[in-house]
Amino acid sequence: MSGGHFELICYKFSQFADDLECEILNNEVENDFNYCPNFSDATISKIKEVQVLARKLADLSKEVEWLYSSDISEENFMDRVNKIESGLVDK
């Protein structure tokens, strides 16, 4: 799994999803700068939806990266994408 066709941007998407998940968990915690977002439950709920979409984008973009880098076949690509879309991701 070398990737590289799209300069591995999929891993930046993945990092964003990871970082956003941490921010959600720390919504009511002050950071080193004495800042605490303390967003409402409704806002956190919407941010969670965005985080799920970000994770899906990261997973799908990784499959595209690998396909264009000739790391997986079209058949593998389609199988993996279908699993991601149906929530049956093998990690």
DSSP file (Angstrom, degrees, kcal/mol; ACC not computed):
  #  RESIDUE AA STRUCTURE BP1 BP2  ACC     N-H-->O    O-->H-N    N-H-->O    O-->H-N    TCO  KAPPA ALPHA  PHI   PSI    X-CA   Y-CA   Z-CA
    1    1 A M              0   0    0      0, 0.0    65,-0.0     0, 0.0    69,-0.0   0.000 360.0 360.0 360.0  90.3    0.0    0.0    0.0
    2    2 A S        +     0   0    0     67,-0.1    64,-0.1    64,-0.1    68,-0.1   0.859 360.0 174.5 -94.6 -39.7    2.1    2.8   -1.3
    3    3 A G        +     0   0    0     63,-0.1    -1,-0.1     1,-0.1    63,-0.1  -0.231  21.7 137.1  62.9-159.9   -0.5    5.4   -2.3
    4    4 A G    >   +     0   0    0      0, 0.0     3,-1.8     0, 0.0    -1,-0.1   0.141  34.5 109.4 111.6 -19.6    0.8    8.7   -3.4
    5    5 A H  T 3  S+     0   0    0     60,-0.4    60,-0.1     1,-0.3    61,-0.1   0.905  97.1  28.2 -58.7 -40.9   -1.2    9.6   -6.5
    6    6 A F  T >  S-     0   0    0     59,-0.0     3,-1.3     0, 0.0    -1,-0.3  -0.036 122.4-100.2-107.6  29.1   -3.0   12.3   -4.6
    7    7 A E  T <   -     0   0    0     -3,-1.8    -2,-0.1     1,-0.3    -4,-0.0   0.796  66.3 -74.2  56.4  32.7   -0.1   13.0   -2.3
    8    8 A L  T >> S+     0   0    0      1,-0.1     3,-1.8     2,-0.1     4,-0.5   0.776  80.8 155.2  57.1  32.1   -1.8   11.0    0.5
    9    9 A I  H X>  +     0   0    0     -3,-1.3     4,-1.8     1,-0.3     3,-1.0   0.763  60.9  76.7 -59.2 -24.4   -4.4   13.7    1.2
   10   10 A C  H 3> S+     0   0    0      1,-0.3     4,-2.1    51,-0.2    -1,-0.3   0.829  89.0  56.7 -57.0 -31.1   -6.6   11.0    2.5
   11   11 A Y  H <> S+     0   0    0     -3,-1.8     4,-2.2     2,-0.2    -1,-0.3   0.782 102.5  53.8 -74.7 -25.5   -4.5   10.9    5.7
   12   12 A K  H <X S+     0   0    0     -3,-1.0     4,-2.3    -4,-0.5    -1,-0.2   0.884 108.6  49.8 -70.5 -38.5   -5.2   14.6    6.2
   13   13 A F  H  X S+     0   0    0     -4,-1.8     4,-2.2     2,-0.2    45,-0.2   0.916 111.5  49.3 -62.2 -42.3   -8.9   13.9    6.0
   14   14 A S  H  X S+     0   0    0     -4,-2.1     4,-2.5     1,-0.2    -2,-0.2   0.904 109.5  50.9 -63.5 -42.4   -8.4   11.1    8.5
   15   15 A Q  H  X S+     0   0    0     -4,-2.2     4,-3.1     1,-0.2     5,-0.2   0.898 108.6  52.3 -63.4 -39.8   -6.5   13.3   10.8
   16   16 A F  H  X S+     0   0    0     -4,-2.3     4,-2.8     2,-0.2     5,-0.2   0.932 109.7  48.8 -60.7 -45.3   -9.3   15.9   10.7
   17   17 A A  H  X S+     0   0    0     -4,-2.2     4,-1.9    37,-0.2    -2,-0.2   0.913 113.7  46.9 -61.2 -42.6  -11.8   13.2   11.6
   18   18 A D  H  X S+     0   0    0     -4,-2.5     4,-1.9     2,-0.2    -2,-0.2   0.935 113.7  47.5 -62.9 -47.1   -9.7   12.1   14.5
   19   19 A D  H  X S+     0   0    0     -4,-3.1     4,-2.3     1,-0.2    -2,-0.2   0.898 110.9  51.3 -62.6 -41.2   -9.1   15.7   15.7
   20   20 A L  H  X S+     0   0    0     -4,-2.8     4,-2.3     1,-0.2    -1,-0.2   0.888 106.6  54.4 -64.8 -38.4  -12.7   16.5   15.5
   21   21 A E  H  X S+     0   0    0     -4,-1.9     4,-2.0    -5,-0.2    -1,-0.2   0.912 109.4  48.1 -60.3 -42.6  -13.6   13.4   17.5
   22   22 A C  H  X S+     0   0    0     -4,-1.9     4,-1.7     1,-0.2    -2,-0.2   0.903 109.4  52.7 -64.2 -41.4  -11.2   14.6   20.2
   23   23 A E  H  < S+     0   0    0     -4,-2.3    -2,-0.2     1,-0.2    -1,-0.2   0.891 107.8  51.6 -62.6 -39.0  -12.7   18.1   20.2
   24   24 A I  H >< S+     0   0    0     -4,-2.3     3,-1.4     1,-0.2    -1,-0.2   0.934 110.3  48.5 -61.8 -45.5  -16.2   16.7   20.6
   25   25 A L  H 3< S+     0   0    0     -4,-2.0     3,-0.3     1,-0.3    -1,-0.2   0.802 115.1  45.5 -64.5 -29.3  -15.0   14.7   23.6
   26   26 A N  T >< S+     0   0    0     -4,-1.7     3,-1.9     1,-0.2    -1,-0.3   0.079  74.0 121.7-102.3  22.7  -13.4   17.8   25.1
   27   27 A N  T <  S+     0   0    0     -3,-1.4    11,-3.1     1,-0.3    -1,-0.2   0.822  82.7  36.7 -55.6 -34.8  -16.3   20.2   24.5
   28   28 A E  T 3  S+     0   0    0     -3,-0.3     2,-0.4    -4,-0.2    -1,-0.3   0.134  99.2  97.8-107.4  20.1  -16.6   21.0   28.2
   29   29 A V  S <  S-     0   0    0     -3,-1.9     2,-0.2     6,-0.0     9,-0.1  -0.917  72.0-125.2-113.7 131.9  -12.8   21.0   29.0
   30   30 A E        -     0   0    0     -2,-0.4     6,-0.2     6,-0.2     2,-0.1  -0.505  25.8-143.3 -70.9 140.3  -10.7   24.1   29.2
   31   31 A N    >   -     0   0    0      4,-2.4     3,-1.9    -2,-0.2    -1,-0.1  -0.238  39.1 -79.8 -90.6-172.4   -7.6   24.0   27.0
   32   32 A D  T 3  S+     0   0    0      1,-0.3    -2,-0.1     2,-0.1    -1,-0.0   0.660 131.2  55.0 -63.9 -15.7   -4.1   25.4   27.8
   33   33 A F  T 3  S-     0   0    0      2,-0.2    -1,-0.3     0, 0.0     3,-0.1   0.144 119.7-107.3-103.9  18.1   -5.3   28.9   26.8
   34   34 A N  S <  S+     0   0    0     -3,-1.9     2,-0.5     1,-0.2    -2,-0.1   0.767  75.4 140.0  61.1  28.7   -8.3   28.8   29.3
   35   35 A Y        +     0   0    0     -6,-0.1    -4,-2.4    -4,-0.0    -1,-0.2  -0.878  28.2 179.5-104.7 134.5  -10.7   28.3   26.4
   36   36 A C        -     0   0    0     -2,-0.5    -6,-0.2    -6,-0.2    -9,-0.1  -0.958  16.6-158.1-132.8 113.2  -13.7   26.0   26.7
   37   37 A P        -     0   0    0      0, 0.0    -9,-0.2     0, 0.0    -1,-0.1   0.936  16.2-179.3 -58.5 -49.0  -16.0   25.7   23.7
   38   38 A N        -     0   0    0    -11,-3.1   -10,-0.1   -12,-0.2     3,-0.1   0.895  14.4-173.3  48.3  48.7  -18.9   24.4   25.7
   39   39 A F        -     0   0    0    -12,-0.2    -1,-0.1     1,-0.1   -12,-0.0  -0.341  28.4 -95.1 -68.8 154.2  -21.1   24.2   22.6
   40   40 A S     >  -     0   0    0      1,-0.1     4,-2.7     4,-0.0     5,-0.2  -0.160  32.5-107.5 -65.3 162.7  -24.8   23.3   23.1
   41   41 A D  H  > S+     0   0    0      1,-0.2     4,-2.4     2,-0.2     5,-0.2   0.884 121.2  53.7 -59.2 -39.1  -26.0   19.7   22.7
   42   42 A A  H  > S+     0   0    0      2,-0.2     4,-1.8     1,-0.2    -1,-0.2   0.910 110.5  45.8 -63.4 -42.3  -27.7   20.6   19.4
   43   43 A T  H  > S+     0   0    0      2,-0.2     4,-2.6     1,-0.2    -2,-0.2   0.923 112.6  49.8 -67.6 -43.8  -24.4   22.0   18.0
   44   44 A I  H  X S+     0   0    0     -4,-2.7     4,-2.5     1,-0.2    -2,-0.2   0.888 108.1  54.8 -61.8 -38.8  -22.4   19.0   19.3
   45   45 A S  H  X S+     0   0    0     -4,-2.4     4,-1.5    -5,-0.2    -1,-0.2   0.913 110.6  45.0 -59.7 -43.1  -25.0   16.7   17.7
   46   46 A K  H  X S+     0   0    0     -4,-1.8     4,-2.0     2,-0.2    -2,-0.2   0.890 111.0  52.9 -69.1 -39.4  -24.5   18.4   14.3
   47   47 A I  H  X S+     0   0    0     -4,-2.6     4,-2.5     1,-0.2    -2,-0.2   0.881 105.7  55.3 -63.2 -37.4  -20.7   18.4   14.7
   48   48 A K  H  X S+     0   0    0     -4,-2.5     4,-2.2     2,-0.2    -1,-0.2   0.892 105.5  52.0 -61.4 -39.2  -20.9   14.6   15.4
   49   49 A E  H  X S+     0   0    0     -4,-1.5     4,-2.1     1,-0.2    -2,-0.2   0.919 110.1  48.6 -61.4 -43.4  -22.7   14.3   12.1
   50   50 A V  H  X S+     0   0    0     -4,-2.0     4,-2.8     1,-0.2    -2,-0.2   0.899 109.0  53.6 -62.7 -41.0  -19.9   16.2   10.4
   51   51 A Q  H  X S+     0   0    0     -4,-2.5     4,-2.4     2,-0.2    -2,-0.2   0.900 107.5  50.4 -62.9 -41.0  -17.4   13.9   12.1
   52   52 A V  H  X S+     0   0    0     -4,-2.2     4,-2.2     2,-0.2    -1,-0.2   0.919 112.7  46.7 -62.5 -43.4  -19.1   10.8   10.8
   53   53 A L  H  X S+     0   0    0     -4,-2.1     4,-2.8     2,-0.2    -2,-0.2   0.889 110.4  53.1 -65.5 -38.6  -19.1   12.3    7.2
   54   54 A A  H  X S+     0   0    0     -4,-2.8     4,-2.5     2,-0.2   -37,-0.2   0.908 109.1  49.1 -62.7 -41.8  -15.4   13.3    7.6
   55   55 A R  H  X S+     0   0    0     -4,-2.4     4,-2.6     2,-0.2    -2,-0.2   0.917 111.7  48.9 -63.0 -42.9  -14.5    9.7    8.6
   56   56 A K  H  X S+     0   0    0     -4,-2.2     4,-2.9     2,-0.2     5,-0.3   0.920 110.8  50.3 -64.1 -42.9  -16.4    8.3    5.6
   57   57 A L  H  X S+     0   0    0     -4,-2.8     4,-2.9     2,-0.2     5,-0.2   0.918 110.5  50.4 -59.4 -43.9  -14.6   10.8    3.3
   58   58 A A  H  X S+     0   0    0     -4,-2.5     4,-1.7   -45,-0.2    -2,-0.2   0.932 113.4  45.0 -59.9 -46.8  -11.3    9.8    4.8
   59   59 A D  H  X S+     0   0    0     -4,-2.6     4,-1.5     2,-0.2    -2,-0.2   0.925 116.4  44.8 -65.5 -45.2  -12.0    6.1    4.2
   60   60 A L  H  X S+     0   0    0     -4,-2.9     4,-2.0     1,-0.2    -2,-0.2   0.906 111.8  51.9 -66.4 -41.5  -13.4    6.6    0.7
   61   61 A S  H  X S+     0   0    0     -4,-2.9     4,-2.6    -5,-0.3   -51,-0.2   0.837 105.3  56.8 -66.9 -30.6  -10.6    8.9   -0.4
   62   62 A K  H  X S+     0   0    0     -4,-1.7     4,-2.5    -5,-0.2    -1,-0.2   0.908 106.5  49.7 -64.1 -40.8   -8.0    6.3    0.8
   63   63 A E  H  X S+     0   0    0     -4,-1.5     4,-2.3     2,-0.2    -2,-0.2   0.895 111.5  48.1 -65.5 -39.5   -9.6    3.7   -1.5
   64   64 A V  H  X S+     0   0    0     -4,-2.0     4,-2.7     2,-0.2     5,-0.2   0.921 110.6  52.6 -64.6 -43.3   -9.5    6.2   -4.4
   65   65 A E  H  X S+     0   0    0     -4,-2.6     4,-1.2     1,-0.2   -60,-0.4   0.935 112.1  44.7 -55.1 -49.6   -5.8    7.0   -3.5
   66   66 A W  H  <>S+     0   0    0     -4,-2.5     5,-3.1     2,-0.2     6,-0.9   0.879 112.1  52.5 -67.3 -37.9   -4.9    3.3   -3.6
   67   67 A L  H ><5S+     0   0    0     -4,-2.3     3,-1.6     1,-0.2    -2,-0.2   0.957 111.9  44.4 -61.5 -50.8   -6.9    2.6   -6.8
   68   68 A Y  H 3<5S+     0   0    0     -4,-2.7    -1,-0.2     1,-0.3    -2,-0.2   0.699 111.4  54.7 -69.5 -18.3   -5.1    5.4   -8.7
   69   69 A S  T 3<5S-     0   0    0     -4,-1.2    -1,-0.3    -5,-0.2    -2,-0.2   0.327 114.9-117.7 -93.8   7.0   -1.8    4.3   -7.2
   70   70 A S  T < 5S+     0   0    0     -3,-1.6    -3,-0.2     2,-0.2    -2,-0.1   0.783  80.2 124.4  61.9  30.5   -2.4    0.8   -8.6
   71   71 A D  S   <S+     0   0    0     -5,-3.1     2,-0.3    -6,-0.2    -4,-0.2   0.700  74.7  25.8 -89.1 -23.0   -2.3   -0.7   -5.1
   72   72 A I  S    S-     0   0    0     -6,-0.9    -2,-0.2    -9,-0.1    -1,-0.1  -0.950  83.1-114.4-136.0 158.3   -5.8   -2.3   -5.5
   73   73 A S     >  -     0   0    0     -2,-0.3     4,-2.7     1,-0.1     5,-0.1  -0.361  33.0-106.5 -83.3 168.0   -7.8   -3.5   -8.4
   74   74 A E  H  > S+     0   0    0      2,-0.2     4,-2.9     1,-0.2     5,-0.2   0.892 122.6  53.6 -59.8 -38.9  -11.1   -2.0   -9.6
   75   75 A E  H  > S+     0   0    0      2,-0.2     4,-2.4     1,-0.2    -1,-0.2   0.928 110.6  45.2 -63.5 -45.3  -12.9   -5.0   -8.1
   76   76 A N  H  > S+     0   0    0      2,-0.2     4,-2.9     1,-0.2     5,-0.2   0.910 112.3  53.2 -62.6 -41.4  -11.2   -4.5   -4.7
   77   77 A F  H  X S+     0   0    0     -4,-2.7     4,-3.0     1,-0.2     5,-0.3   0.951 110.6  45.5 -57.3 -51.3  -12.0   -0.8   -4.9
   78   78 A M  H  X S+     0   0    0     -4,-2.9     4,-2.4     1,-0.2    -1,-0.2   0.901 113.7  49.6 -62.4 -41.2  -15.7   -1.4   -5.6
   79   79 A D  H  X S+     0   0    0     -4,-2.4     4,-2.0    -5,-0.2    -1,-0.2   0.935 114.1  44.7 -62.1 -47.1  -15.9   -4.0   -2.8
   80   80 A R  H  X S+     0   0    0     -4,-2.9     4,-2.5     2,-0.2    -2,-0.2   0.911 113.5  49.3 -65.4 -43.6  -14.2   -1.8   -0.3
   81   81 A V  H  X S+     0   0    0     -4,-3.0     4,-2.9    -5,-0.2     5,-0.2   0.912 110.2  51.3 -63.4 -42.0  -16.3    1.3   -1.2
   82   82 A N  H  X S+     0   0    0     -4,-2.4     4,-1.6    -5,-0.3     6,-0.2   0.897 110.5  49.3 -62.5 -38.8  -19.5   -0.7   -1.0
   83   83 A K  H  X>S+     0   0    0     -4,-2.0     5,-3.0     2,-0.2     4,-0.6   0.914 111.9  48.3 -65.5 -42.3  -18.5   -1.9    2.5
   84   84 A I  H ><5S+     0   0    0     -4,-2.5     3,-1.1     1,-0.2    -2,-0.2   0.938 112.1  49.1 -61.8 -46.5  -17.7    1.7    3.6
   85   85 A E  H 3<5S+     0   0    0     -4,-2.9    -1,-0.2     1,-0.3    -2,-0.2   0.805 114.3  44.9 -65.2 -29.0  -21.0    3.0    2.2
   86   86 A S  H 3<5S-     0   0    0     -4,-1.6    -1,-0.3    -5,-0.2    -2,-0.2   0.437 117.3-110.8 -94.8   0.5  -22.9    0.2    4.0
   87   87 A G  T <<5S+     0   0    0     -3,-1.1     2,-0.3    -4,-0.6    -3,-0.2   0.652  84.2 120.5  82.4  16.0  -21.0    0.6    7.2
   88   88 A L      < +     0   0    0     -5,-3.0     2,-0.3    -6,-0.2    -4,-0.2  -0.365  37.6 165.1-107.1  51.5  -19.2   -2.7    7.0
   89   89 A V        -     0   0    0     -2,-0.3     2,-0.7    -6,-0.2    -9,-0.0  -0.525  30.7-145.1 -76.5 129.1  -15.7   -1.3    7.0
   90   90 A D              0   0    0     -2,-0.3    -1,-0.1     1,-0.1    -2,-0.1  -0.850 360.0 360.0 -90.4 117.6  -12.8   -3.8    7.7
   91   91 A K              0   0    0     -2,-0.7    -1,-0.1     0, 0.0    -2,-0.0   0.381 360.0 360.0-115.6 360.0  -10.1   -1.9    9.7
